[in-house]
Amino acid sequence: EANRLIRTYNASLIRWAWAFYKWPDYAIQTDANHLSFAFTGQVQRVKSRQLIQELLRDPRRYQELPMIYNSFVHRDLLNELRRRTGRVFNAIAPDVYSGFALAEVVDVFISVTRPLGIAGQSCHSNGQATIFGCGATSGIAKEFDAFNQQSGLTWQHAVPELTKSISAVVAESYAQAVSRLCGEVHFSTDQHRSLAAAMLLDLWQHPNVSPSEREAGIGLVRSWCTKDARPQHWFQTLEQEYSQKQPFGNEAVQTWQKGMGPSCFDIDASAFGVTDVDAAAEMIENLLGCRSRPLYPPRRKPLTIRTIAQSVLPSAFFRSTTKRPSPLPLGEG
């Protein structure tokens, strides 16, 4: 399937939407056995810079990046990263960093909503150990940190060092990619606000952060916001609002619902006898019938003044000059 898409689009970078599977030993038990995957099967061209700006407003969408874990990447792109930065991976979060770095190298990439790969997360996963720190993961986290230090990979100073905030990790990966490929890192006032709000939300929803760790994290975000005078008063108001909320902690309710949503299907895999990632992948194949239902390129709409304007003008400008904006034609966004 990937080979056919690569030839159809003459593409050097194809990203797909992961299927996510949480093993039965996943430390956050409310998420154990959760299997989630997209079923829409759409193909579209994505403008890299536009996606990056959207992710700085909503960093939890980082899976939409063309990361090397969920993409087919032409070796020339990897050689380009080596040529410009000395190595392919330049951050403590190799997956997220690779997504930002590759998005900086190419203007447009192909994105497929059907899963062509599956991400299995267990108690042995580096990401779970370092960000969530639940269960018997302290040894994994320490080993991962030691390997990063040996490789000379340290936290980018343009972002507060909150290793237990996925939003901070995403922002740090972005800062690493920009600083190494483009030069100085600068966050706008709006980006400061969006990322600070996302980091606070992470701290309040985290299942394994002590009150002292949370307070220290808030202090780091507060200090980060003071670097730009405009977000200071805004952050004080936001911090006051959060101080009146009860953190989720270990009593966090299940964050997902069974059933078919607008674009994803979420199930308890154990109810179908699935207990490992291979069985989860086979189940998705049987449900979607991927082998017998290949993906096809979207049909383009005829060129008109409107469609040309939509593909050329910035989306914000186009929306401001039309009364009833319509979405970009499939394959142009």
HUGI-V636983 format. One record per backbone hydrogen bond with DSSP energy under -1.0 kcal/mol. NH is the residue of the N-H (numbers start at 1). CO is the residue of the C=O. If there is no record, write none. Layout:
nh:NH co:CO
nh:NH co:CO
This chain:
nh:5 co:1
nh:6 co:2
nh:7 co:3
nh:8 co:4
nh:9 co:5
nh:10 co:6
nh:11 co:6
nh:14 co:72
nh:15 co:110
nh:16 co:70
nh:17 co:112
nh:19 co:117
nh:20 co:36
nh:21 co:119
nh:22 co:34
nh:23 co:121
nh:26 co:23
nh:29 co:27
nh:31 co:28
nh:33 co:22
nh:34 co:31
nh:35 co:267
nh:36 co:20
nh:37 co:265
nh:39 co:263
nh:44 co:111
nh:46 co:109
nh:48 co:107
nh:51 co:47
nh:52 co:48
nh:53 co:49
nh:54 co:50
nh:55 co:51
nh:56 co:52
nh:58 co:54
nh:61 co:58
nh:62 co:59
nh:64 co:61
nh:65 co:62
nh:67 co:65
nh:70 co:67
nh:72 co:14
nh:74 co:12
nh:77 co:74
nh:78 co:74
nh:79 co:75
nh:80 co:76
nh:81 co:77
nh:82 co:78
nh:83 co:79
nh:84 co:80
nh:85 co:81
nh:86 co:82
nh:97 co:93
nh:98 co:94
nh:99 co:95
nh:100 co:96
nh:101 co:97
nh:102 co:98
nh:103 co:99
nh:104 co:100
nh:105 co:101
nh:106 co:102
nh:109 co:46
nh:110 co:13
nh:111 co:44
nh:112 co:15
nh:113 co:42
nh:119 co:19
nh:121 co:21
nh:125 co:122
nh:129 co:125
nh:130 co:126
nh:131 co:127
nh:132 co:128
nh:133 co:128
nh:137 co:135
nh:141 co:137
nh:142 co:138
nh:143 co:139
nh:144 co:140
nh:145 co:141
nh:146 co:142
nh:147 co:143
nh:148 co:144
nh:149 co:145
nh:150 co:146
nh:151 co:147
nh:152 co:149
nh:153 co:148
nh:159 co:156
nh:162 co:160
nh:165 co:162
nh:169 co:165
nh:170 co:166
nh:171 co:167
nh:172 co:168
nh:173 co:169
nh:174 co:170
nh:175 co:171
nh:176 co:172
nh:177 co:173
nh:178 co:174
nh:179 co:175
nh:180 co:176
nh:181 co:177
nh:182 co:178
nh:183 co:178
nh:192 co:188
nh:193 co:189
nh:194 co:190
nh:195 co:191
nh:196 co:192
nh:197 co:193
nh:198 co:194
nh:199 co:195
nh:200 co:196
nh:201 co:197
nh:202 co:198
nh:203 co:199
nh:204 co:200
nh:205 co:201
nh:206 co:202
nh:214 co:210
nh:215 co:211
nh:216 co:212
nh:217 co:213
nh:218 co:214
nh:219 co:215
nh:220 co:216
nh:221 co:217
nh:222 co:218
nh:223 co:219
nh:224 co:220
nh:225 co:221
nh:226 co:222
nh:227 co:224
nh:228 co:225
nh:235 co:231
nh:236 co:232
nh:237 co:233
nh:238 co:234
nh:239 co:235
nh:240 co:236
nh:241 co:237
nh:242 co:238
nh:243 co:239
nh:245 co:242
nh:248 co:204
nh:252 co:249
nh:259 co:266
nh:261 co:264
nh:265 co:37
nh:266 co:259
nh:267 co:35
nh:269 co:33
nh:271 co:268
nh:272 co:269
nh:273 co:270
nh:274 co:269
nh:280 co:276
nh:281 co:277
nh:282 co:278
nh:283 co:279
nh:284 co:280
nh:285 co:281
nh:286 co:282
nh:287 co:283
nh:288 co:284
nh:289 co:285
nh:293 co:289
nh:308 co:304
nh:309 co:305
nh:310 co:306
nh:311 co:307
nh:312 co:308
nh:313 co:309
nh:318 co:314
nh:319 co:315
nh:320 co:316
nh:332 co:329
